Amino acid sequence: MKKIGILINWVLVLVCCAVAGMSATDSSAAITPVAPFQAEALPDPDPPAYSYSSSIAYYNNYLIYAGDDRKIYGYNLDSKDSVVISDASSISSFTAAQGFFVSSDNYLYFHDNAVSENIYRLQLSGTWPVNYETLDTAITSAIFAFTENPLTNAIWFSSSDFFGSGNNFYLYEIDSTFTTATQRSTFAKKGDNSGNGPIIFEDETTLLYGESVFMGGDGYFHQVDTATGAVIQADYLTFAGGLAGATYDDNDRIYVTSGAGKTIFELQGSADPLAIGTTDNDAQGIVYGDDNFYISELVPFSSGADEGKTSFDKFWDASPTPVPPISSSGGGGGGGCFIDSAGRDALKQNCSFPYLLFPMVLLLGMGIFVGLRRERF
């Protein structure tokens, strides 16, 4: 009976996450960027992504996704060929691995889309295919997203109650040996018809906890103190149309996708997020690697023959004078790049300066150099 109940809950999640949208062609992915960003649609993966499975991660020039045979694949961003990373088809007979996240020590974390209380991980740095290991978290809520603490490198995940079984969100920390999951926070959802969005750290103890209202509702980031478990500020940021994914760039600025809102944002602290691009279909996964963002677009429910199809986009900042990272200590898709606390604090105070201040300093330096040469000769 428990399995039947879980199956029914999962089907409800799938249906409620779907919203009306445009039908798509074979080249369904497309981004309209805002300058200085540019974008291009990538060829569809072969095999295609599992239906309604838009989770992605980045590792070593590969985009990680769940194939339609429920195996985990790496999509080579040069050749556009896909290779098997792990055969995870046995974790469920009716869904695929989801929640992909690459940690700073090159583990790929994922879950089975609420089929069980298990989470899984595998080491990416070895030879593929590779076997995964399993952790029974012993929780009763539906697991959704992973992230990494920038100070401790501990892995955290979020979950929420099933429809009708409660109305709370939860936050857990996984121990370093991948043997236990400890609850660190719980708080009430905004309403009965909402579920998890992404989670991502703003600093060492402040986490943005995502919530997304189903059927075309808005998305929200709530600020949570991970040291105490308290909600610092509910509804800290609002995103029209939903909230689906989050990642860092090389400078640890945070970027998010808004799901049915079909928009890519750069966060500006507590100010309104900056829209930097729009998508033709639902903007779902977002990861960063080698100076590029990668976006997964999902053709929404009731959009014709292509509904549930996932396509990939490449999206990058084409500024002529990009600012190099201050410091980094990690990597991976979905937010594995971190900088130390001093660097992060400095960055948080200066995250809006690169496009204007750097050229001004460069011009000033050139002027001083020319003046000195004239005076010398």
N, C-alpha and C positions, 0 to 999 in steps of 0.2 A: 504493500500500500504506500510505503514511503517513496519508493521509486516512481510509482504512478503519480503521486502528488508532485514530486520533483519535475517529472515530465510535463505535467499540466502547467506548473509554474513557469517552466522554461518556455513553453509555447506562448504563454501569456506575455512573457518578457519580449519574445520575438515580435509578436503582433503589436504590442504597445509601443515598441521602439520605432515602428514603421510610420512614416508620414508621407503624404502625397507629394509627388515631384514630377520631373520631366522624364520621359522615356529616353533611352540612350541608344547609340549606335555602337559599332565595334570600337571606335575611338571615343569612348564616353567620357574619359577624364579630360578636364580642361580647367585651367585657372586663368582668371583675369587679374593680373598683378597690378599693384599700385607702385609707381616709381619710387625708389630705384630698384624694386624687385622685378625679376623676370621669371618666366615659367615655361615649361614644356610638358606635354603629355608623353608618358613612356609607353612602349609597346605592351600589350596585355601579357601577363605571365602565362607560361605553359608548363604545367597544368594551371588552369585558372584557380583563383581563390575560392574556397568553400563558400557556398551561398550565404549571404548576410554576414560574412566574417571579414571584417575590415581591419583587424588588429595587425600592426606591423612593428618591426624593430629593425635597427641598423647594426651591422657588424662587418667591419673589414671589407667594404665595398659590396656587401650583400644586403638586400632588403628581405627580411624574414617575414613569412606569411604562412597561413594554413592552406594547403591545396585542397582541391575538391575530392581527393581520396583520403582526406583527414591526416595526411602526413605533413610534417613541417619542412618547408622548403626555403632555400636561399636563392633569391633572384639576383643574378650577377648584373651589376649596374653598367658594366662595359659590354659584355656579350649579349645581355638580355636573356640568357639561358637560366633555367632553374635546376638546382641540384637538391637532393634529399639531405636534410640535416638530421632528421630523426623520424622514425615511424611511430607516431603518436596516435595511430588510428584506433588502438585498443582502449583508449581512455573513455570512449563513448561510441555508441552505434548510431547516434542521431545528431551529433554536433561535432565540432572540431576544436582544437586547442585555441585559446584566446588569451588576451591580456599580456601579450609578449612584452618583455622588458629585459634589456641587457645591462648587467651590473658592471661596475668598474673592474671586477676580477673575471670578466668575460663569461659569466654564467647567463644563460637564457632562462628566465622565469616565465611560467605560464600557468593557466588553470584550465578546467574542463567545462567552462561556461555553465556553472551551477549544477552540473550533473552530480557532483559529490562535494565533500568538504576538503578534498585534496588540492594541494598545489604541487607543482613539478619544477624541476630545473635540470639543465644539462650544461656541460662545459663545451664552449664553442671553439676553444683554442686548439683542440686536437683534430684528429682525422674524422671526417664525416663519412657515413652516418654515425651517430653516437647514441648510446642509450641514455635515457633520462632517469632521474631518481624521484621518489614520491615522498611527500610529507602529508600525513593525515593531521589536519589542523584541529580536528574535533570541534569545529564551530558549526552552528546551525543556520548561518546566514549565507547569502549568495556572494561569492568572491568576485571582485571586478578588476581592480587596477593595482599595479605595483609601482613603487618608487624606491629610491635609495637616500639614506640620510647622509648629507655631505660631510658631517663631522666624524661619525662612527662607521660609515659605510654599511650600516645595517640595512636590510631590506624590510620594507613596510608594505602592507597591502590594506585595501579598503573592502568593505562588504556592506550589504544592507539586507533588511528583512524581506522575505518573499511577500508577494501580494496576499493580504489577509492574515499574515502570520506575525505582524508587528509593523512598526512605523519608525524604525531607528536605523541610523548609520553606525558603522563600527570601524575602528582603526587598530591594526595589529602590527606588532614588530616580530620579525623572525630572528631567532638566535643564530649566532655565527656558525654553528654546526648543522644547521638545517634540521633540527629535531623538534623544536617547539615554536608555537606562535602565541604571543602574549598580548592580550587586549590592553590598549593604551588610552582609548577614548571611545565614547559612545554619545550620541545626541540625536534628537528627533529630526526627522525629515520635515520639509516645509509642508508637504501634503501627502495624501495616500497614493497619488499617481506620479511618483517620481522615483528615480533610481540613481545609482552612482554615476559620477563623471570621473575625470582623471584626478590624481593626487600628485603634488609636486612641492618640494621644499622651497620656501623663500629664503630662509637662512637656516642655521643649525637647529633651531627649535620651533620655527614657525612653518607650518604646512598649510598649503591651499588644498582644501578638500572639496572636490567637485560634486555638484548635484545637478541632475538634468530632469526636467519635467517632461513626461511622455506626451505623445500626440501633438507635437509642435510647440510645446511650452518652452519657457526660457531655461537657461542654465545659470548656475550660481557657483561662485567660489566662497567657501566659508573659511576663515582663518582659525587654525587650531594650534594651541600650544602643546607640542608633543611631550614636553617635560611634565606637564600637569594633566593633560587630557582635556583642559578647558577650551571652550570655544571663545576665541578672542573677539571675533566680530562675525556674526552671521550676515549673509548676503553682502560680503565684502566687495565682490564684483558681480555684475549681471551681464549675461550674454543672450541677446535675442535669438530665439530659435533652438537653443540647447548648448551643451558643452560636451565635447567628445574626447579630445586628446590634448596633451601638453608635453612640451620638451624644452630644453635649453639650447642656445647656440654656444659658440666658443667663448663668448663673454658672459655666459650664464644669464643672459636675458631670457625671459620666459615667453614662449609662443604657444598659442592654443588654437584649436579648431572648434567650431560651434555646431557641428552636426547638421541638423536640418536648417540652421541659420546660414549655412553655406559660406562661411567667412573665416579667414585666417587673421588672428590678432597678435600684436605684440603688446605685452603687458607694460603699463606705465606706473607701477606702484598702485596707489589707491585711486589714481586718476582713471578716466575712461580709457579702456583699451584702444589701441590704435589699429584700425583695419588696414591690412597690407595686401589683401587679395580676396577674391571671391571665387567660388567653385560652381560648376554647372550642376553637380549632384551633391549629396550630403558630404560635408567635409568631416572625415572621421579621424583616422590615425595621423599623427605627425611625429616625425623623428628627424634627427640631424646628424650628419656625418660628412667629413671632408668638404666643408664649406657650403654644403647644400642641405636644404630641407627636402623631405620626401613626404608626400601627402597621399593617403588612400581616400578615394571617393567611392561612395556607395550609392547605387541606384535604388531609390526608396521603394517601399511597398506600394502596390497598385500603380506601377509605372509601365506595365506592359511586359513583354517577353524578357526584357533584361533586368527586371526587378531583382534585387539581391546581388547584383554583379558588383565586384570591386575592381577598380582600376587605380593606377599609380601616376602621380605627377612628380616632377622635379621642380624645385622652387628655390631661387637664390637671390642674394643681395648683390646687385650689379654696381654698387657704389665704386667710384674710381679709386678711393683711398680707404679700403677696409682697415679696421683697427685690429691688430693682433691680440690674441688672448693674453690676459694678465698672467694667469697661471692655470694649470689644469692638473687634475689628479683623478683621472678615470676616463670613461668613455662608454659609448654604447647608445642604442636606440632608446627613445622614450625618456631621456633625461638621465644619462650617466656621466655627464661632464660636470665637474665641480671645481671650485677654486677655494683656496684657504680662506679663513674667516677674515683676515685683514684685507685681502684682495677683494673678497665679496663685499665687505662694508664700503670700501672705496668705490667699487663699481656701482653699488646701489645709489650712491650720491651723484654719479656721473654718467648714468646709462643713456642720457640723451645728447651727449656732446659729440660723438664721432663725426657726423656728417658735416658739421659747420666748423668746429673748433680746430680739427686737425688741419684742414686746408689753410686756415688763417695762420696757424703756427708755422706751417711750411712756408707760406709767403713771407711772413715776418723774418724767418731765418734766412731766406734767400736775399731779402733786402739788406739785412745786416752784412751778409757775406759780400754782396756787390759793393756796399759802401766801404767796407774794409779794403777791398781790392783797389778801389779808386784812390783811397787815401794813401795806400802803400805805393802806388805807381804814379 
